[in-house]
Each structure stands twice: as C-alpha cells, then as structure tokens.
Amino acid sequence: MMHAAARHDELDAAVDEAVAQAGGDLLAAIRNLARRQHEMEHRLQTEVSAGFVRRGLRDGQ
C-alpha cells in the first residue's frame, strides 16, 4: 500500500502536469481532466464486463 504522503505528492505532480499541458490555463486543465475522466468511464462501460463493473461498484472499489 502506498503511503498517504506519496499519494499526495503523486496527485500534486499530476495536477501540475495537467496545468502545464494546458499552458497554465486552470479552466482548460479542468476541462481536459473532466474530458479524460468521461472517456475513461465510457471505455470502462464498453470494454469491461457488466458483471465485473457491478461487482466492483457493490464492493466499493
């Protein structure tokens, strides 16, 4: 399991990278992150079996 401080550092680095890729535009960075999240959710719904998704949601994962 990853230590909480390490997870926090990774999250900060990911946010910094997203903002940098958006040229420092925070709104564009948020839009890009939201768009990517939507794409990942769509991919999960279309590529992963429904039983696995239901089981994962029920287990809180």
Secondary structure, DSSP 8 states (H G I E B T S, - for coil): ---HHHHHHHHHHHHHHHHHHTTT-HHHHHHHHHHHHHHHHHHHHHHS-HHHHHHHHHTT-
